[in-house]
Each structure stands twice: as structure tokens, then as C-alpha cells.
């Protein structure tokens, strides 16, 4: 309990400088706490409802703010528009007023702040670069840090480059679903190609959304849908076309493309899977080809069983590379033997080549031969649902028997 000796009286002010009697309704008295020896300030007075005020403050400025607040409250008769002392700056007060105006109820401000702290702050967008600059950095990331396959990197770079060059050089954060839809609407390509474009752009924007960058908060591609229409059934080669392409591969440049055509047509390998295939992965003794995860479309390794027909072709051309140099130019010449090519002006009658047409042929004949959804799915790295949907009854039993009877020339390729 404080004694009279502890209380430090306020300095006596000249009459002209004394505050008004109304302000003195709530007084401030400095005093030294006898127990701790610290300096404090006490605000004392009486409210309109008769309750007594005796509040201690360790800071003089806080005590003065409380004095002003109590006095204003007494003068304003407790109205909702009471002016109160505050430590907020003018800018902070204006921001608070703006926030309250936009809310349905004052207490919603606390909920809004809590939601921002828990869910919003981590998604806040940093300063967003222009599309050209972002794509340049994306290209460097694809080349140096991405773990995607070479073909996947090239595909993404090409599709995103078309998008970047077709829209204004806006900031990444300004890309909207309408931006994506406008770009796709101008593309004179199939629905499937448009959807592949959308997927590539979505991958680019997801990269921009990464925590390292945070250039955009929401991926606008998630709100874009592409109508693809009815999907065409997988194209396959006829029995005669299979015979002709194998014969051409065997006789063209001493059979340098025979191993490639054989593993695609009888083993069902995709072209980019064959590109990384070496003879070290081929086990002719046990009849197996092992594909590692970095070779397959799914990223999972698989073992391809070597049938008797494929074994015969591989033994006839053992040691020749599966993907020799100048492969594309040489394979164009082989495809022309069955009427396929690039459809150039020099020969517009050539039909466009479908990359997986030999694989589709292999799956169709394998399923006809085994009749097993599970075995076929495991052999070719598909799901049973895909086998049921696309590869049932596409070839006859007679054609399948003749297909697996296609053997290389007895004397080998010349």
C-alpha cells in the first residue's frame, strides 16, 4: 500500500496553463512502487455510472492514452462513435475502416485475419515476371534440373513456346482461364492436340506456382476444358503391311533397322523406349528384355517376354544397334515401302505415320494369341481396362497365326 511519502506530486502549473475542469475528471498521478522501486503512473477518476477508476501503467504514454479514452467516453455519453485513443497510425486506421466496411459483421474481421494467417499467407504471390522472362527461366530449368525424359522436355518446351509467342507478354500472375481458352480457340488442330497443349501449359504454370517462385496463386488451366469428341480406335498395320515393312527393314542398308522394327512390331516397345535399348538389356537365353523406369512411359520398369518370332529376328541381326545414327532419315525410307511418310509436297499420297502403330499391332495380336487381359497388360505396361477397351477382336486368329510366322530371310540381310 502506498503512503503519502511515496506519491510524487505533479508540478504546479500556472493558472493560464491548467487543463480544463472536464479533463481533470480523470487524473494521472506518478508514484514509485515501494515493493519494486519502479516508476508507475496511476489513472484515477469516476465514470458516469458511478464506478471508480484506479488503473496503474508502467508507461506514461499509455496512461495518458487511457486518460483521454476515459474522458472522451464520459463526454460522448457512451455513443457508438466515441473517439478513442489508439496507437494505430493514420494509415492503419484507414485500412481498418476499409476492412470493416467490406465485412457483414465487425467480428468477421478476426475470422478473416485468422483464415489469412492459416491458409492465405503461404499462397501469397511474389512479384511476378513477364511471360518471356518466365519461359526463359523455365527452359533453363528443363535443360539443367528437370528429371523428365528428353522427348518430354522437348515436347513441353515446344508447346509452351507456342503459347508464350501467341499471347501478350503479360505478367504470369495475370494469366486467366480466358487467356488459355483464347489461345486454344485459335489453334487449328485436333481436340486431342489442344488438350495436350493445355496440359503442357498447366505444367509450366505449376512450375511458376512452386514455392521457390510463387509467381501465381492459382493454375488457370484447371478451369479450362477441351472437347475432344470421339476418340478414334488405335490404328494397326495389316498383315501384308507387317510383311512389307519387315522385308524392307531387312534389306535396307544391310538390315540396320531390322532390330528396331522387330522389337516394336513383335515386342510392342514404344519408339522412345527402343531409343535407349541396348543389347545388355536383352536376355535371349531366358527370353526377356528388361526396360528400366527411365525408359518407359509410366516411369516403372517392366520385363518384356521375347516370343519365338522375335527371338529369331534378334538372333539374325544380333549386335546391330536398336537405334542407329540417322535413324529418322532411314526409317522414313522404310515407311515409304508401305505407303507411309510425312505427306510432303514431293509425295502427298503418303499417309501420316502414327508413332505407336507397330505397338498397337503387337498388342492386338498378342491378346488374340493369349486371350489374357492381365498377361497382355503386364507385357505391354498397360492396364487391363485399356486392353478391354481398345485391343479386343481387332485381328483374326488366322492373321495372328500368320503374323507370328513371319521370319527373316534364311541367308540374312544383305
ZIJOHU-V377406 format. One record per backbone hydrogen bond with DSSP energy under -1.0 kcal/mol. CO is the residue of the C=O (numbers start at 1). NH is the residue of the N-H. E is the energy in kcal/mol with one decimal. If there is no record, write none. Layout:
# ZIJOHU-V377406
CO NH E
CO NH E
This chain:
# ZIJOHU-V377406
6 32 -1.0
15 18 -1.0
20 24 -1.2
22 25 -1.2
23 26 -1.2
27 44 -2.7
29 42 -2.5
30 8 -1.3
31 40 -2.7
33 37 -3.4
38 33 -2.9
40 31 -2.5
41 57 -2.7
42 29 -2.7
43 55 -2.3
44 27 -2.5
45 53 -3.1
47 50 -1.6
51 47 -2.7
53 45 -1.5
55 43 -3.2
57 41 -2.8
59 63 -1.8
60 64 -2.3
61 65 -2.2
62 66 -2.2
63 67 -2.1
64 68 -2.4
65 69 -2.4
66 70 -2.5
67 71 -2.3
68 72 -2.8
69 73 -2.3
70 74 -2.0
71 75 -2.4
72 76 -2.8
73 78 -1.5
79 82 -1.2
89 93 -2.3
90 94 -2.1
91 95 -2.2
92 96 -2.3
93 97 -2.4
94 98 -2.2
95 99 -2.2
96 100 -2.5
97 101 -2.0
98 102 -1.4
105 108 -1.6
106 109 -1.8
107 111 -1.1
108 112 -2.6
109 113 -2.3
110 114 -2.4
111 115 -2.4
112 116 -2.2
113 117 -2.4
114 118 -2.0
115 119 -3.1
116 121 -3.0
120 123 -1.3
121 124 -1.4
129 172 -2.4
130 134 -2.5
131 135 -2.9
132 136 -1.8
133 137 -1.9
134 138 -2.3
135 139 -2.6
136 140 -1.7
137 141 -2.2
138 142 -2.5
139 143 -1.9
140 144 -2.0
141 145 -2.4
141 146 -2.3
149 153 -2.5
150 154 -2.4
151 155 -2.3
152 156 -2.5
153 157 -2.6
154 158 -2.2
155 159 -2.3
156 160 -2.6
157 161 -1.8
158 162 -1.7
159 163 -1.7
160 164 -2.8
161 165 -2.0
163 166 -1.2
168 170 -2.6
170 131 -2.1
171 174 -1.7
172 175 -1.6
176 180 -1.6
177 181 -2.8
178 182 -2.6
179 183 -1.8
180 184 -2.5
181 185 -2.3
184 187 -1.1
187 189 -1.3
190 194 -2.2
191 195 -2.2
192 196 -2.0
193 197 -2.3
194 198 -2.5
195 199 -2.3
196 200 -2.1
197 201 -2.6
198 202 -2.5
199 203 -2.0
200 204 -1.9
201 205 -2.5
202 206 -2.4
203 207 -1.8
204 208 -1.7
205 209 -1.6
208 215 -2.4
210 213 -2.0
210 214 -2.6
214 126 -3.1
219 222 -1.5
220 223 -1.5
221 224 -1.6
238 242 -2.2
239 243 -2.0
240 244 -2.3
241 245 -2.6
242 246 -1.8
243 247 -2.2
244 248 -2.4
245 249 -2.2
246 250 -1.9
247 251 -1.6
248 252 -1.9
255 258 -1.2
257 261 -2.3
258 262 -2.4
259 263 -2.3
260 264 -1.6
261 265 -2.6
262 266 -2.7
263 269 -1.7
270 274 -2.1
271 275 -1.5
274 277 -1.3
278 281 -1.4
279 282 -1.1
281 290 -2.2
283 287 -1.1
283 288 -2.3
287 306 -2.4
288 283 -3.5
289 304 -3.1
291 302 -1.9
292 295 -1.9
302 291 -3.0
304 289 -1.9
307 311 -2.4
308 312 -1.9
309 313 -1.9
310 314 -2.5
311 315 -2.4
312 316 -1.8
313 317 -1.1
317 320 -1.6
326 330 -2.1
327 331 -3.1
328 332 -1.9
329 333 -1.2
330 334 -1.6
331 335 -2.7
332 336 -1.4
334 337 -1.3
335 338 -1.8
335 340 -1.9
336 339 -1.3
339 351 -2.6
341 353 -1.1
347 350 -1.5
351 341 -2.6
354 357 -2.0
356 360 -2.8
357 361 -1.8
358 362 -2.2
359 363 -2.5
360 364 -2.2
361 365 -2.1
362 366 -2.3
363 367 -2.6
364 368 -1.7
365 369 -2.0
366 370 -2.6
367 371 -2.9
372 376 -1.8
373 377 -2.6
374 378 -2.3
375 379 -2.1
376 380 -1.9
377 381 -1.0
377 382 -1.7
383 387 -1.7
384 388 -2.5
385 389 -2.1
386 390 -2.4
387 391 -2.0
396 400 -2.2
397 401 -2.1
398 402 -1.9
399 403 -2.6
400 404 -2.2
403 406 -1.4
409 412 -1.3
